[in-house]
Amino acid sequence: MADWDPAQYLKFADHRARPAIDLLGRIALTGPGEIVDLGCGAGNITRLVAQRFPERGIVGIDSSPEMLAKARAALPGGRFIEGDIARFAPAAPPALIFSNAALHWLDDHPALFPALLGRLARGGVLAVQMPRNHGAPSHTAMVEASRLPRFRDKLAAVVRESPVAEPRVYYGVLAPHAAEVEIWETEYLHVLEGERPVVEWTKGTALRPLLAALDDDEQAEFLDEYGRRVAAAYPKAADGKTPFPFRRLFIVARAR
């Protein structure tokens, strides 16, 4: 996958922080242990987690050196480790595994989520937020454009159409192993400014692996195709801003 671009991702930092703040509001910690921010990115959310639980040690894990450099500047008191979040194995069971907008990049969620729950200390919390907007035009337009003849050979292997399952699937895989499970969805209406704001939003996240598989000319052509589709799906309002609905899935599960 292409390297993360912190500047591109943080263009919409305030909008992207809202779900993390909502998730933090549903977490209560009781037993001992540190906090792990799995897929910590640029550390702007890790800083909020540390502020919510100032008495806890916190470690952020991410695969992007560029993001981790930002994270260390954002939270000098935290520990940040470069690593594959799919192979996360804590030295000691943490009180909280927190993951904001990261686990949808991993496969085999029916195995992944119980495994994460099992790594927690007794009574510890798994708190996860993932985008579940893959059935909306912001994401279906990527799939449509990727299937055009001039792109499909290069993009067939990197398109991920539905990486996040329905809420009941996560309840089904977590409930047999958890003391309690809370799952909900929220659709946010982000009001974006500027030209092609939905393209700019997805360039920082879901479009990254697709663009990385194309050369410069192909990238420009692909963005034109994708941009036309999302411009039609997300027209500007009368004030010139672009309302952008975006659905997210939340999970808070407590270990036995």
N, C-alpha and C positions, 0 to 999 in steps of 0.2 A: 504494500500500500504506500501511497505517496506520503512524504513528510507532511506533518501538520503545519499550517501557517497560523501562528498565534494572532497576527494582526487581522487576518481575514475572519478568523473565528470570533475574535473579540469585538468586531464591528457591531454586533448585536448583544453585547455582554449583559445589558440590563434585561432584555427580553429573555435571554437564556438563563438568567439567574432566578427568575420568578418560580419556575417549577422546583428548583433546589430549595428555595426558601419554604415553599409549601410542604415539601417532604420533611425538612428539618423540624417543622412544627408538629409533626406526628411522632417524633422519636422521644422515648423516655429511656434513659439508661439507669441501671441499678447496680449491677455487679462491677467488679474491678476489670481493668483491661484498657488497652489503648484503642485508638480509632484508626482504621485503614480507609483511605479514600482511593478506591479502585478505579483507575482511569482518571486521575486527578487533573489532567490537562494543564492549563495555565495557572492553576492554583487559586483563581479568584473565588471558586466555590469552596475549596479547602479552607480558605481563610474564614469563610462564613461558618463552616463546621467547627473550626477551632474557637471562634467567638461564642458559638452556642454551647460548647463544652470546654471551657477554658482550663479545667482541672485535669484534662486528659492529654496524654501524649498523642501525637498524630503523625502518621506516615502516609505520604502520597506515592502512588505507583503509576507509572505511565511509560509508554514505549518511545515517546517523542523527546529527544534531547532539547529541541527548540521549546516545546511546551514546558519542560522541567526547568529550563533556565528562567522562564517567566515565573514559574511557581516558586522557586527559591527566592526570587526578588519580592514576590507578593507576600510570602510568609516565611521570614528568615528563621523563625523558631521551629518550623516543621522539619521533618526528615523526608527527603524525596529520593526515590529510587527508580532508576531506569530498569524496566522489566516488562515482560509479557504478562498482561493481566490474566490470560488464560491459564498460566502456570503459577498463579499466586499461591504461596504456601507460607503462612506466617510462622515466625519463630515461636510465638506464644499465642494462644487463642485470644483474639481481640473482643472487646465489648461491643464494637460496632464495625460492620463492614458497610460503608456508604459508597454508592456508585450512582453518579448523575450523568445520564446520557453517554454511557460507555458500553454496557453489556450487550446492546443490540448489534455490536460489531462481532460478537462471538456466536458460534453455532452450538447446537445441541443443548438448548436451554433445559429440557427435561432432566438432563444429567447435571448441568452446570449449577442450577439453583439449589438443589438439595446438597450438593457438594460444598457450596459456599456457606450454607446454613450449618453444615456439620463442622466447619472450621471455627465457629464462634465459641466463646466461653459460654458456660451454662447461663441461660437467661439473656445472652447477647442478642443483638438486633442486626438483621439484614435489611437495609433500606435502599431501595433501587428506584430510579426513575429512568424510563426509556421512551423515546419518541415512538408513537404508534400512528404515524401519519402516512403510512405507506400506501394506503388506499386512496389518498387525496391527490389532486392534480400536481402538487409540488413534487410528488414522487412517481406517480404513474406516467407523467410526461417524460421522465428520464428513461423509463422502460420503453415507451413508444419510440423515442428518438434513438435509443440504442439498437432497435430492431430494424432501422433503416439499412438498406444494403451496404452503404459505404461505411457503416460503423459496426455492424453486427458481429463480424469475425473477431474484432479486437475486444468487444465489450461483453460478449456472451458469458465469459467466465467471471466477470466482476460485478455484474448486475445482481443485486439482492432484492428480490421483489417483496418478500414478506418476512423479514427477520424477527419480528415480534409477534407472538401468538395472542389469541384472545385472553382476556383476564381469567376465565375459568380454567384455562390450561395451567396457568401458574398456581392457581389455588389447588388444582389436582395434584401437582408434583410437590408442593410445599406442605400442604395440610397434614399428610401422614407423618411428617418429621418435625413439625413445629408445635410450640405451645399455643401460639395464636398467629393468625394471618389476617392482615388487612390489605385489601386491594381496591384501587379505584382508578378512574380515568377522569381527566379534565381536558376540555378543549379551550385553549387560550385564543383570544383574538389579539394577535400582535398587529399593531398599527405601524407600518413601516414607511420610511421616507426615502426619497431619492429615486433614481432611474433603475429599473429592473431590480427592485429590492429583493424579490423572491429568489432570483438568480444569485444575487450576492449572498443571501442567507445560505442557500444550499451549496454554494461554492466552498463554504467553510466547513461543510460536513459531508452530506451524502454524495455530492458530485465529485468529491476528491478522487476516489479510486477510478472513476470513469475517465476523468480528465487526464489522470496519470497514465492511462493506457493509450492515449492518443498523442500524435505529434502536434506541433503548434498550429498548423493549418487546420487539422482535424478538430482540435479543441475549439477554434473559432467557429467552425461550421456547426459543431455540435451545440455550442452555446446559443447560436442563432436559432437552431431548430427548437431547442428546449425553451429558449426565451420567448419565442412566439407562442408556444403552447401555454406557458404559465401566465403570460401577459393577458391572454384571452380568458384564462380561468380566474385570475385575480385582478380585475380592473381597478383603477384608481377611483377613490371616492370624490365627491364634489370639492373637498378641500385639497385635493392633489395627493393625499396619502393613500397607502395601499393596505386595506384590511386583509390580514393573513391568518385564517383559522389554522390551529395546529393542535393535534390531539396527542396526549401523553399518558402513559401508564405508570402507576405508582404501586409499589409493594413494600409493606413493612411486616416482617416476619420475625418472631421471637423464638430463639432456640430453647429446647427443653433442658 
